[in-house]
Amino acid sequence: MQVVAFSTPVHPEWRWRIVNYAGEVVEESGRTFRTIAGAVAEGTARLGQLNVVDRSVPPRAYRSTSHLRGR
């Protein structure tokens, strides 16, 4: 699992998300932070509290295009 921080132009405050290795959001902060460091620190602390094992399967980086070659 990883902690990521994000902000948007509409809402420039920082928030954290806990994301598994398949790219799925596990949890997201409801609180906002003034700095990226504050958001990541809080998210990392929350990840430690969750004590969850990530059993997700990462998406394949390579996708075959063999189905397109017979055209």
N, CA, C and O of each residue as an XYZ file, in Angstrom:
284
protein
N       0.845     -1.168      0.000
C       0.000      0.000      0.000
C       0.893      1.235      0.000
O       2.018      1.220      0.500
N       0.355      2.296     -0.575
C       1.090      3.546     -0.636
C       0.200      4.694     -0.215
O      -1.020      4.643     -0.368
N       0.828      5.735      0.321
C       0.124      6.955      0.675
C       0.482      7.999     -0.377
O       1.658      8.225     -0.661
N      -0.524      8.625     -0.945
C      -0.299      9.690     -1.910
C      -1.019     10.943     -1.425
O      -2.045     10.864     -0.750
N      -0.470     12.087     -1.775
C      -1.103     13.363     -1.446
C      -1.545     14.009     -2.751
O      -0.879     13.870     -3.777
N      -2.670     14.713     -2.710
C      -3.178     15.353     -3.923
C      -3.910     16.635     -3.566
O      -4.381     16.822     -2.445
N      -3.988     17.500     -4.547
C      -4.801     18.706     -4.455
C      -5.346     18.978     -5.852
O      -4.850     18.422     -6.833
N      -6.343     19.813     -5.945
C      -6.916     20.158     -7.239
C      -6.949     21.680     -7.367
O      -6.889     22.380     -6.356
N      -7.041     22.197     -8.577
C      -7.119     23.652     -8.738
C      -8.326     24.268     -8.012
O      -8.246     25.382     -7.494
N      -9.425     23.540     -7.983
C     -10.617     24.050     -7.309
C     -10.440     24.038     -5.787
O     -10.910     24.939     -5.093
N      -9.751     23.000     -5.274
C      -9.496     22.863     -3.837
C      -7.993     22.695     -3.635
O      -7.506     21.565     -3.597
N      -7.247     23.792     -3.504
C      -5.781     23.707     -3.472
C      -5.194     23.130     -2.175
O      -3.981     22.940     -2.087
N      -6.017     22.853     -1.190
C      -5.496     22.246      0.038
C      -5.112     20.797     -0.249
O      -5.662     20.178     -1.159
N      -4.175     20.259      0.518
C      -3.680     18.891      0.323
C      -4.533     17.902      1.101
O      -4.995     18.201      2.202
N      -4.738     16.727      0.528
C      -5.408     15.601      1.180
C      -4.594     14.352      0.903
O      -3.784     14.337     -0.025
N      -4.793     13.301      1.692
C      -4.076     12.042      1.460
C      -5.040     10.953      1.033
O      -6.232     10.988      1.337
N      -4.482      9.977      0.314
C      -5.202      8.754     -0.058
C      -4.287      7.572      0.203
O      -3.079      7.643     -0.020
N      -4.875      6.489      0.676
C      -4.161      5.220      0.790
C      -4.629      4.378     -0.392
O      -5.823      4.137     -0.568
N      -3.660      3.935     -1.201
C      -3.949      3.236     -2.438
C      -3.246      1.886     -2.430
O      -2.081      1.799     -2.043
N      -3.942      0.830     -2.853
C      -3.296     -0.480     -2.931
C      -2.523     -0.596     -4.240
O      -2.573      0.312     -5.070
N      -1.815     -1.696     -4.433
C      -0.958     -1.843     -5.599
C      -1.730     -2.091     -6.894
O      -1.135     -2.102     -7.971
N      -3.037     -2.290     -6.804
C      -3.871     -2.391     -8.005
C      -4.401     -1.016     -8.406
O      -5.079     -0.880     -9.424
N      -4.089      0.002     -7.605
C      -4.524      1.359     -7.906
C      -5.864      1.729     -7.316
O      -6.406      2.790     -7.626
N      -6.407      0.875     -6.474
C      -7.710      1.138     -5.863
C      -7.534      1.964     -4.589
O      -6.606      1.736     -3.813
N      -8.431      2.920     -4.385
C      -8.394      3.751     -3.187
C      -8.939      2.940     -2.016
O     -10.055      2.423     -2.072
N      -8.141      2.834     -0.958
C      -8.556      2.112      0.245
C      -9.219      3.074      1.220
O     -10.249      2.757      1.815
N      -8.618      4.259      1.383
C      -9.169      5.266      2.286
C      -8.675      6.633      1.851
O      -7.596      6.762      1.271
N      -9.476      7.653      2.137
C      -9.130      9.023      1.774
C      -9.429      9.938      2.952
O     -10.390      9.723      3.690
N      -8.598     10.957      3.119
C      -8.798     11.873      4.239
C     -10.010     12.760      4.002
O     -10.300     13.150      2.872
N     -10.699     13.067      5.065
C     -11.783     14.034      5.011
C     -11.282     15.410      5.399
O     -11.944     16.420      5.161
N     -10.122     15.433      5.988
C      -9.488     16.658      6.468
C      -8.514     17.180      5.422
O      -7.971     16.397      4.643
N      -8.285     18.480      5.390
C      -7.316     19.067      4.467
C      -6.095     19.559      5.237
O      -6.155     19.791      6.444
N      -4.981     19.715      4.510
C      -3.711     20.118      5.106
C      -3.111     21.256      4.297
O      -3.326     21.346      3.088
N      -2.363     22.121      4.961
C      -1.738     23.251      4.270
C      -0.527     22.831      3.471
O      -0.194     23.470      2.474
N       0.149     21.752      3.894
C       1.362     21.313      3.202
C       1.242     19.853      2.772
O       0.493     19.072      3.359
N       1.992     19.513      1.743
C       2.034     18.134      1.278
C       2.659     17.234      2.348
O       2.237     16.092      2.528
N       3.655     17.749      3.048
C       4.320     16.966      4.095
C       3.347     16.604      5.212
O       3.380     15.485      5.725
N       2.489     17.533      5.586
C       1.499     17.253      6.631
C       0.506     16.194      6.197
O       0.132     15.329      6.989
N       0.074     16.253      4.945
C      -0.873     15.268      4.433
C      -0.249     13.881      4.388
O      -0.876     12.907      4.803
N       0.982     13.780      3.888
C       1.643     12.472      3.785
C       1.926     11.902      5.175
O       1.764     10.702      5.394
N       2.343     12.745      6.106
C       2.619     12.264      7.472
C       1.355     11.701      8.120
O       1.394     10.635      8.734
N       0.244     12.409      7.986
C      -1.021     11.932      8.560
C      -1.489     10.647      7.872
O      -1.961      9.727      8.540
N      -1.364     10.576      6.555
C      -1.762      9.376      5.821
C      -0.907      8.176      6.193
O      -1.414      7.061      6.315
N       0.381      8.402      6.373
C       1.282      7.316      6.772
C       0.928      6.804      8.163
O       0.960      5.598      8.411
N       0.592      7.711      9.065
C       0.172      7.300     10.411
C      -1.115      6.476     10.340
O      -1.259      5.477     11.044
N      -2.036      6.897      9.496
C      -3.301      6.162      9.347
C      -3.079      4.786      8.740
O      -3.722      3.816      9.142
N      -2.168      4.696      7.771
C      -1.847      3.399      7.169
C      -1.316      2.438      8.232
O      -1.650      1.253      8.220
N      -0.497      2.939      9.141
C       0.007      2.105     10.239
C      -1.105      1.630     11.166
O      -1.045      0.517     11.687
N      -2.110      2.459     11.372
C      -3.246      2.086     12.225
C      -4.124      1.025     11.566
O      -4.686      0.168     12.248
N      -4.239      1.085     10.249
C      -5.110      0.136      9.541
C      -4.616     -1.291      9.660
O      -5.417     -2.215      9.802
N      -3.293     -1.484      9.605
C      -2.699     -2.815      9.738
C      -3.353     -3.804      8.762
O      -3.808     -4.879      9.153
N      -3.386     -3.410      7.478
C      -4.021     -4.203      6.433
C      -2.949     -4.809      5.540
O      -1.931     -4.175      5.263
N      -3.179     -6.038      5.092
C      -2.279     -6.693      4.157
C      -2.848     -6.505      2.757
O      -4.017     -6.800      2.509
N      -2.019     -6.013      1.847
C      -2.455     -5.776      0.474
C      -2.342     -7.064     -0.321
O      -1.237     -7.519     -0.617
N      -3.480     -7.656     -0.668
C      -3.510     -8.877     -1.462
C      -3.977     -8.604     -2.895
O      -4.309     -9.529     -3.636
N      -3.998     -7.342     -3.269
C      -4.439     -6.988     -4.617
C      -3.402     -7.415     -5.646
O      -2.230     -7.611     -5.326
N      -3.849     -7.552     -6.866
C      -2.975     -7.940     -7.965
C      -2.723     -6.696     -8.810
O      -3.671     -6.102     -9.324
N      -1.457     -6.290     -8.965
C      -1.181     -5.107     -9.777
C      -1.626     -5.325    -11.222
O      -1.557     -6.443    -11.734
N      -2.080     -4.262    -11.874
C      -2.465     -4.412    -13.277
C      -1.249     -4.736    -14.131
O      -0.132     -4.329    -13.813
N      -1.472     -5.475    -15.221
C      -0.369     -5.826    -16.115
C       0.119     -4.571    -16.822
O      -0.683     -3.763    -17.290
N       1.414     -4.411    -16.896
C       1.988     -3.250    -17.575
C       1.962     -3.448    -19.083
O       2.007     -2.474    -19.834
N       1.891     -4.689    -19.533
C       1.947     -4.998    -20.960
C       0.637     -5.628    -21.388
O       0.147     -6.555    -20.743
N       0.079     -5.137    -22.458
C      -1.138     -5.731    -23.017
C      -0.848     -6.121    -24.456
O      -0.407     -5.295    -25.255
N      -1.094     -7.356    -24.777
C      -0.829     -7.868    -26.121
C      -1.723     -7.187    -27.149
O      -2.892     -6.907    -26.883
N      -1.165     -6.925    -28.317
C      -1.944     -6.376    -29.426
C      -2.099     -7.405    -30.539
O      -2.403     -7.044    -31.676
N      -1.892     -8.678    -30.225
C      -1.991     -9.720    -31.244
C      -3.380     -9.786    -31.868
O      -3.515    -10.189    -33.023
N      -4.396     -9.405    -31.140
C      -5.764     -9.425    -31.693
C      -5.942     -8.377    -32.794
O      -6.898     -8.461    -33.565
N      -5.050     -7.399    -32.883
C      -5.141     -6.365    -33.909
C      -4.386     -6.732    -35.188
O      -4.614     -6.125    -36.235
N      -3.511     -7.697    -35.115
C      -2.651     -8.040    -36.261
C      -3.352     -8.822    -37.357
O      -2.861     -8.848    -38.486
N      -4.465     -9.452    -37.077
C      -5.152    -10.267    -38.071
C      -6.076     -9.477    -38.983
O      -6.751    -10.066    -39.828
N      -6.123     -8.209    -38.842
C      -7.058     -7.379    -39.625
C      -6.574     -7.122    -41.016
O      -7.250     -6.443    -41.789
